[in-house]
C-alpha cells in the first residue's frame, strides 16, 4: 500500500510491502512501539532511536519529536491524486470554516474581521491538555467572521472563524 505523508511543504512517498517499508523508494528498517497510554512512542529507524508523542487531530497527526512539533498529514495515494485534481480546479476559492481540531480554550485571537491573511499565518491559539496550539490559515484570504473570543472554551469541530 502506498501513502503520502506531508509535513509543511515537504511530501514523502511511503510504501508498505509486507514487512518492508520504503520511504521515497529507499528501504528503511523501522520499528515503532507504543507506551501504555498510546500517546508516547519509541521509534527506531536504521538503528537510531527517537521518542515521539503523537496526537490524532481531525485532519492530521501532531507529532512531537526532539523538542519540535510537526503536523503530519497522511493520505493514501488515490486520495492524494484526487486532492490534486480538486486543487487544479480552483479549491482556493470560496469560504473556509476554521474548526477546532480538539477541545480546549481560546488563549489568543491573532486576527480581526476584514484582515487579510497569508497561508500559514497564525489565526488563533488554542490551549488543550496544557499545550498551546497555533492554528494557521490553510490558504491566503480575508477573515470574514470570528465566532470565538479569548478565554472561551470550545468543543472539537466547533467553527472558530471563517476565511474567504
For each residue, the residues with C-beta under 8 A, 3 or more apart:
1: 15 16 76
2: 13 14 15 16 76 77
3: 13 14 15 16 74 75 76 77
4: 11 12 13 14 74 75 76 77 80
5: 11 12 14 72 73 74
6: 10 11 12 72 73 74
7: 10 12 70 71 72 73
8: 70
9:
10: 6 7
11: 4 5 6
12: 4 5 6 7 23 24
13: 2 3 4 22 23 24 25
14: 2 3 4 5 21 22 23 74
15: 1 2 3 21 22 25
16: 1 2 3 20 21 22
17: 20 22
18:
19:
20: 16 17 27
21: 14 15 16 27 28 29 30
22: 13 14 15 16 17 25 26 27 28
23: 12 13 14 26 28
24: 12 13
25: 13 15 22
26: 22 23
27: 20 21 22
28: 21 22 23 45 46
29: 21 44 45 46 47
30: 21 43 44 45 46
31: 43 44
32: 41 42 43 44
33: 41 42
34: 38 40 41
35: 38 39 40 41 42
36:
37: 40
38: 34 35
39: 35 53 54 55
40: 34 35 37 51 52 53
41: 32 33 34 35 51 52 53 54
42: 32 33 35 49 50 51 52
43: 30 31 32 49 50 51 52
44: 29 30 31 32 47 48 49 50
45: 28 29 30 48 50
46: 28 29 30
47: 29 44
48: 44 45
49: 42 43 44
50: 42 43 44 45 65 66
51: 40 41 42 43 65
52: 40 41 42 43 63 64 65
53: 39 40 41 63 64 65
54: 39 41 61 62 63
55: 39 61 62 102
56: 61
57: 60 61 62 71 101 102
58: 99 101 102 156 157
59: 73 101
60: 57 71 72 73 74
61: 54 55 56 57 71 72 73 74
62: 54 55 57 69 70 71 72 133
63: 52 53 54 69 70 71 72
64: 52 53 67 68 69 70
65: 50 51 52 53 68 70
66: 50
67: 64
68: 64 65
69: 62 63 64
70: 7 8 62 63 64 65
71: 7 57 60 61 62 63
72: 5 6 7 60 61 62 63
73: 5 6 7 59 60 61
74: 3 4 5 6 14 60 61
75: 3 4 79 80 83
76: 1 2 3 4 79 80
77: 2 3 4 80 81
78: 81 82
79: 75 76 82 83
80: 4 75 76 77 83 84
81: 77 78 84 85
82: 78 79 85 86
83: 75 79 80 86 87
84: 80 81 87 88
85: 81 82 88 89
86: 82 83 89 91
87: 83 84 91 92
88: 84 85
89: 85 86
90: 93
91: 86 87
92: 87 139 140
93: 90
94: 164
95: 144 162 163 164
96: 138 139 141 162 163 164
97: 159 161 162
98: 123 124 135 137 138 159 160 161 162 163
99: 58 157 158 159 160
100: 103 104 126 154 155 156 157 158 160
101: 57 58 59 126 133 135 156
102: 55 57 58 126 128 129 133 156
103: 100 128 153 154 155 156
104: 100 126 127 128 129 133 153 154
105: 126 127 128 151 152 153 154
106: 109 124 125 126 127 148 149 150 151 152 154 160
107: 125 126 127 132 150 151
108: 124 125 150
109: 106 112 123 124 146 148 149 150
110: 121 122 123 124 125
111: 115 117 121 123 124 143 146 161
112: 109 115 143 146
113: 143 144 145 146
114: 142 143
115: 111 112 142 143
116: 140 141 142
117: 111 121 123 137 140 141 142 143 163
118: 121 137 140
119: 136 137 138 139 140
120: 136 137
121: 110 111 117 118 136 137
122: 110 125 134 135 136
123: 98 109 110 111 117 135 136 137 143 160 161 163
124: 98 106 108 109 110 111 134 135 148 160 161
125: 106 107 108 110 122 132 133 134 135
126: 100 101 102 104 105 106 107 132 133 135 154 160
127: 104 105 106 107 130 131 132 133
128: 102 103 104 105 131 133
129: 102 104
130: 127
131: 127 128
132: 107 125 126 127
133: 62 101 102 104 125 126 127 128
134: 122 124 125
135: 98 101 122 123 124 125 126 160
136: 119 120 121 122 123
137: 98 117 118 119 120 121 123 140 141 163
138: 96 98 119 163
139: 92 96 119 163
140: 92 116 117 118 119 137
141: 96 116 117 137 163 164
142: 114 115 116 117 163 164
143: 111 112 113 114 115 117 123 146 161 162 163
144: 95 113 161 162 163 164
145: 113 161 162
146: 109 111 112 113 143 149 160 161
147: 158 159 160 161 162
148: 106 109 124 152 154 158 160 161
149: 106 109 146 152
150: 106 107 108 109
151: 105 106 107
152: 105 106 148 149
153: 103 104 105
154: 100 103 104 105 106 126 148 158 160
155: 100 103 158
156: 58 100 101 102 103
157: 58 99 100
158: 99 100 147 148 154 155
159: 97 98 99 147 162
160: 98 99 100 106 123 124 126 135 146 147 148 154
161: 97 98 111 123 124 143 144 145 146 147 148
162: 95 96 97 98 143 144 145 147 159
163: 95 96 98 117 123 137 138 139 141 142 143 144
164: 94 95 96 141 142 144
